[in-house]
């Protein structure tokens, strides 16, 4: 173990989360390759979800030492009976080892994961290993970790999840791209349904609860702007305007926040985009100057609601943003 310890470099990298003075989530910053990896917090994760996750993925999690021989035997018999690979018998600890050090799915890789799982169990308590899994698990696109996934797909933290949401979050990591609800809703529904059936068979829920969860709508798109940008792996450059006539402008509202500054130079704008991947700025003499002129024209001529001027203003900002 000392000669070849587990590589925990990936576990140490997580997205910094920016909060306002009230503790309300503003945005998160991506880690390597634009991935959104929000560190899991078991104390703020729905305990029913955690219980159901273990029921489906690793029922003997708190009994085994990293590898569960009963699960491997059961998976082997199931695969032989059905004539295809249905279950691999991997424990949460083994899956965590694979997420920490990804390898091609081979027998040698499985053996390596088993060894790493035993090492992880010798080093860390069960809850820490579970937290590692819920931080690193992939949930589609560039989203990793249950917190980011819950916010991306359902628009809220995983402190309180419906049964349908729980089942979707349990199903996604096993095949995150194939089961993405926004792109493959039929496959996502089938995967969620399979999880619910397993929970019924385990006695964790009854058939009525499963039927109601099956009826819950699937998320049609990611919810948060920063997650959407992360899924695309892009930088978000924004240009906005001030109030016109009786309307309130985005910049006017933002400048009411103490310390918030929108009058940035081009150099400051680029530096902000490079550092955190997102920046909002107002029109200047060098950034979207045409939009500044259009705003002034609309204001003095009383044509705030003119569709051609609105379209021209929007297009000038989009061109300045590089859209």
C-alpha positions as CSV (number, residue, x, y, z in Angstrom):
1,X,0.0,0.0,0.0
2,X,2.8,2.4,0.9
3,X,4.8,1.4,-2.3
4,X,1.9,2.1,-4.6
5,X,-0.8,4.2,-2.9
6,X,-4.1,5.2,-4.7
7,X,-3.8,8.4,-6.8
8,X,-6.1,10.9,-5.2
9,X,-5.2,13.9,-7.3
10,X,-8.6,13.9,-9.0
11,X,-10.4,13.9,-5.7
12,X,-8.5,17.0,-4.5
13,X,-9.8,19.0,-7.5
14,X,-13.3,20.4,-7.1
15,X,-15.2,23.4,-8.4
16,X,-15.0,26.5,-6.2
17,X,-18.6,27.8,-5.5
18,X,-19.3,31.5,-5.3
19,X,-22.1,32.5,-2.8
20,X,-23.7,35.8,-2.0
21,X,-23.7,37.3,1.5
22,X,-26.8,35.3,2.3
23,X,-25.2,32.0,1.3
24,X,-27.2,31.8,-2.0
25,X,-25.5,30.0,-4.8
26,X,-24.2,32.4,-7.5
27,X,-22.1,30.2,-9.7
28,X,-19.4,27.5,-9.7
29,X,-16.0,27.5,-11.4
30,X,-14.9,24.6,-13.6
31,X,-12.0,22.3,-12.9
32,X,-9.8,20.6,-15.6
33,X,-11.2,20.3,-19.1
34,X,-14.2,22.5,-18.2
35,X,-15.8,20.0,-15.9
36,X,-18.2,21.0,-13.1
37,X,-17.2,18.9,-10.1
38,X,-19.0,20.1,-6.9
39,X,-17.8,18.4,-3.8
40,X,-20.5,16.2,-2.2
41,X,-21.8,17.0,1.3
42,X,-23.5,13.9,2.8
43,X,-24.9,16.0,5.6
44,X,-26.8,18.0,3.0
45,X,-27.8,15.1,0.7
46,X,-31.2,13.4,1.0
47,X,-30.6,10.4,3.2
48,X,-33.4,8.5,1.3
49,X,-31.4,8.9,-1.9
50,X,-28.2,7.6,-0.2
51,X,-30.1,4.6,1.2
52,X,-31.6,3.8,-2.2
53,X,-28.3,4.3,-4.0
54,X,-26.7,1.6,-1.7
55,X,-29.7,-0.7,-2.1
56,X,-29.2,-0.6,-5.9
57,X,-25.4,-0.4,-6.3
58,X,-23.9,-1.9,-3.1
59,X,-26.3,-3.4,-0.6
60,X,-23.5,-4.8,1.6
61,X,-21.4,-1.5,1.5
62,X,-21.1,-1.3,5.2
63,X,-20.2,-5.0,5.6
64,X,-17.5,-5.7,3.0
65,X,-13.9,-4.5,2.9
66,X,-13.9,-3.0,-0.6
67,X,-14.7,-6.2,-2.6
68,X,-18.0,-8.1,-2.1
69,X,-17.5,-11.8,-3.1
70,X,-21.2,-12.4,-2.7
71,X,-22.0,-9.6,-5.2
72,X,-19.4,-11.0,-7.7
73,X,-20.8,-14.5,-7.4
74,X,-24.4,-13.2,-7.8
75,X,-23.4,-11.1,-10.8
76,X,-21.6,-14.0,-12.4
77,X,-24.6,-16.3,-12.0
78,X,-26.9,-13.6,-13.4
79,X,-24.7,-13.1,-16.4
80,X,-24.5,-16.8,-17.1
81,X,-28.3,-17.2,-16.8
82,X,-29.1,-14.3,-19.2
83,X,-26.2,-15.1,-21.6
84,X,-24.8,-11.5,-21.4
85,X,-23.2,-9.1,-19.0
86,X,-26.0,-7.7,-16.8
87,X,-24.0,-6.8,-13.7
88,X,-20.3,-6.5,-12.9
89,X,-20.5,-6.9,-9.2
90,X,-18.5,-3.7,-8.5
91,X,-18.9,-2.2,-5.1
92,X,-19.1,1.6,-4.5
93,X,-15.5,1.4,-3.4
94,X,-14.5,-0.3,-6.7
95,X,-16.4,2.2,-8.7
96,X,-14.7,5.0,-6.8
97,X,-11.3,3.5,-7.6
98,X,-12.3,3.4,-11.3
99,X,-13.4,7.1,-11.2
100,X,-10.1,8.1,-9.5
101,X,-8.0,6.2,-12.0
102,X,-10.0,5.4,-15.2
103,X,-8.9,2.5,-17.3
104,X,-10.3,0.5,-20.2
105,X,-12.9,-2.1,-19.0
106,X,-10.8,-5.3,-19.0
107,X,-10.4,-8.2,-16.5
108,X,-7.0,-6.7,-15.5
109,X,-8.6,-3.3,-14.9
110,X,-11.2,-5.0,-12.7
111,X,-8.5,-6.7,-10.7
112,X,-6.7,-3.3,-10.4
113,X,-9.9,-1.7,-9.1
114,X,-10.4,-4.4,-6.6
115,X,-6.9,-3.9,-5.2
116,X,-7.4,-0.1,-5.1
117,X,-10.8,-0.5,-3.4
118,X,-9.2,-2.5,-0.6
119,X,-6.6,0.2,-0.3
120,X,-9.3,2.9,-0.1
121,X,-11.1,1.0,2.6
122,X,-7.9,0.6,4.6
123,X,-7.3,4.4,4.5
124,X,-10.7,6.0,4.7
125,X,-14.0,5.6,6.6
126,X,-17.0,4.4,4.6
127,X,-18.7,7.8,4.6
128,X,-15.7,9.4,3.0
129,X,-15.5,6.8,0.3
130,X,-19.2,7.3,-0.4
131,X,-18.6,11.1,-0.5
132,X,-15.8,10.6,-3.0
133,X,-18.1,8.5,-5.2
134,X,-20.8,11.2,-5.1
135,X,-18.2,13.9,-6.0
136,X,-16.7,12.1,-8.9
137,X,-19.6,10.2,-10.5
138,X,-20.4,11.4,-14.0
139,X,-24.0,12.6,-14.8
140,X,-23.8,13.6,-18.4
141,X,-21.8,16.2,-20.4
142,X,-19.3,17.9,-18.2
143,X,-21.3,17.4,-14.9
144,X,-19.7,15.4,-12.2
145,X,-21.0,14.8,-8.7
146,X,-24.5,14.6,-7.3
147,X,-24.6,18.3,-6.2
148,X,-23.9,19.6,-9.7
149,X,-26.2,17.0,-11.2
150,X,-29.1,17.8,-9.0
151,X,-28.7,21.5,-9.7
152,X,-28.2,20.9,-13.5
153,X,-31.1,18.5,-14.0
154,X,-33.6,19.5,-11.3
155,X,-32.6,23.1,-10.4
156,X,-32.0,22.5,-6.7
157,X,-29.5,21.0,-4.2
158,X,-29.9,17.3,-3.4
159,X,-31.1,17.9,0.2
160,X,-34.6,16.8,-0.7
161,X,-35.3,14.7,-3.8
162,X,-38.4,13.1,-5.2
163,X,-38.3,9.4,-5.7
164,X,-38.2,9.9,-9.5
165,X,-35.2,12.3,-9.1
166,X,-33.4,9.8,-6.9
167,X,-33.9,7.0,-9.4
168,X,-32.6,9.2,-12.2
169,X,-29.5,10.2,-10.2
170,X,-28.8,6.6,-9.4
171,X,-29.2,5.5,-13.0
172,X,-27.2,8.2,-14.8
173,X,-23.6,7.4,-13.6
174,X,-23.7,3.9,-15.1
175,X,-24.1,5.2,-18.6
176,X,-24.2,9.0,-18.4
177,X,-24.3,9.9,-22.1
178,X,-26.6,7.1,-23.2
179,X,-29.1,8.0,-20.5
180,X,-29.1,11.7,-20.7
181,X,-32.8,12.7,-20.2
182,X,-32.5,15.8,-22.5
183,X,-31.1,13.8,-25.4
184,X,-32.4,10.3,-25.0
185,X,-35.6,10.5,-22.9
186,X,-36.8,6.9,-23.7
187,X,-33.5,5.4,-22.6
188,X,-33.4,7.6,-19.5
189,X,-37.0,6.6,-18.6
190,X,-36.2,2.9,-19.1
191,X,-33.0,3.3,-16.9
192,X,-35.0,5.1,-14.2
193,X,-37.7,2.5,-14.4
194,X,-35.2,-0.3,-13.9
195,X,-33.8,1.4,-10.8
196,X,-37.4,1.7,-9.4
197,X,-38.0,-2.0,-10.1
198,X,-34.8,-2.9,-8.2
199,X,-36.0,-0.8,-5.2
200,X,-39.3,-2.6,-5.2
201,X,-37.7,-6.0,-5.3
202,X,-35.4,-5.0,-2.4
203,X,-38.3,-3.9,-0.3
204,X,-37.1,-0.3,-0.1
205,X,-40.3,1.1,-1.7
206,X,-43.7,-0.3,-2.6
207,X,-45.2,-0.7,-6.1
208,X,-47.5,2.3,-5.7
209,X,-44.5,4.6,-4.9
210,X,-42.7,3.2,-8.0
211,X,-45.7,3.9,-10.2
212,X,-46.0,7.5,-9.0
213,X,-42.2,8.0,-9.5
214,X,-42.5,6.6,-13.0
215,X,-45.1,9.2,-13.8
216,X,-42.7,12.1,-12.9
217,X,-41.6,14.1,-15.9
218,X,-38.0,13.8,-17.0
219,X,-35.9,17.0,-17.1
220,X,-36.0,18.3,-20.7
221,X,-32.8,20.5,-20.4
222,X,-30.1,21.5,-18.0
223,X,-31.2,24.2,-15.6
224,X,-28.3,26.5,-14.7
225,X,-26.4,28.9,-17.0
226,X,-23.0,27.8,-15.7
227,X,-23.8,24.1,-16.1
228,X,-25.1,24.7,-19.6
229,X,-21.8,26.4,-20.5
230,X,-19.9,23.5,-18.8
231,X,-21.8,21.0,-20.9
232,X,-20.6,22.7,-24.0
233,X,-17.1,23.4,-22.6
234,X,-17.4,27.1,-23.6
235,X,-16.5,30.5,-22.2
236,X,-19.5,32.7,-21.6
237,X,-19.0,36.4,-22.7
238,X,-22.0,38.6,-22.0
239,X,-22.8,42.2,-23.0
240,X,-25.9,43.9,-21.5
241,X,-27.6,47.3,-21.5
242,X,-29.1,49.9,-19.3
243,X,-32.7,50.9,-18.7
244,X,-34.7,52.7,-21.4
245,X,-37.7,54.8,-20.8
246,X,-39.9,52.9,-18.3
247,X,-37.9,49.7,-18.4
248,X,-35.3,48.6,-15.9
249,X,-31.9,47.7,-17.3
250,X,-29.8,44.7,-16.3
251,X,-26.7,46.9,-15.7
252,X,-28.6,49.3,-13.5
253,X,-29.8,46.5,-11.3
254,X,-26.4,44.9,-11.0
255,X,-24.7,48.2,-10.2
256,X,-27.0,48.5,-7.2
257,X,-25.0,45.7,-5.7
258,X,-22.2,47.2,-3.6
259,X,-18.8,46.6,-5.4
260,X,-20.3,45.3,-8.6
261,X,-18.6,47.0,-11.5
262,X,-19.6,46.7,-15.2
263,X,-17.5,49.5,-16.7
264,X,-14.5,47.2,-17.5
265,X,-11.8,47.8,-20.0
266,X,-11.3,45.3,-22.8
267,X,-8.2,43.9,-21.0
268,X,-10.1,43.5,-17.7
269,X,-12.9,41.8,-19.6
270,X,-10.6,39.3,-21.3
271,X,-8.7,38.6,-18.0
272,X,-12.0,37.9,-16.2
273,X,-13.1,35.5,-19.0
274,X,-9.7,33.7,-18.9
275,X,-9.8,33.3,-15.1
276,X,-13.4,32.2,-14.4
277,X,-14.9,31.6,-17.8
278,X,-17.8,34.1,-17.5
279,X,-18.1,37.9,-17.5
280,X,-20.8,40.5,-18.0
281,X,-20.0,44.0,-19.2
282,X,-21.8,47.1,-20.4
283,X,-21.4,48.9,-23.8
284,X,-18.4,51.1,-24.1
285,X,-16.8,53.2,-26.8
286,X,-14.8,50.1,-27.9
287,X,-17.1,47.3,-26.9
288,X,-20.5,47.2,-28.8
289,X,-20.3,50.9,-29.5
290,X,-23.2,50.5,-32.0
291,X,-25.4,49.2,-29.3
292,X,-24.7,52.2,-27.1
293,X,-25.8,54.5,-30.0
294,X,-28.9,52.4,-30.6
295,X,-29.9,52.7,-26.9
296,X,-29.4,56.5,-27.0
297,X,-31.5,56.7,-30.3
298,X,-34.3,54.7,-28.8
299,X,-34.4,56.7,-25.6
300,X,-34.5,60.2,-27.2
301,X,-36.9,59.3,-30.0
302,X,-39.4,57.4,-27.9
303,X,-39.0,54.2,-29.9
304,X,-38.0,51.8,-27.1
305,X,-40.5,49.2,-28.3
306,X,-39.4,49.4,-32.0
307,X,-38.7,45.8,-33.1
308,X,-36.1,46.7,-35.7
309,X,-34.1,48.7,-33.2
310,X,-34.5,45.9,-30.6
311,X,-33.2,43.3,-33.1
312,X,-30.3,45.5,-34.1
313,X,-29.4,46.1,-30.5
314,X,-29.4,42.4,-29.7
315,X,-27.4,41.5,-32.7
316,X,-24.8,44.2,-32.0
317,X,-24.3,42.7,-28.5
318,X,-24.1,39.1,-29.9
319,X,-21.5,40.1,-32.4
320,X,-19.4,41.8,-29.6
321,X,-19.7,38.7,-27.5
322,X,-18.4,36.6,-30.4
323,X,-21.7,34.6,-30.7
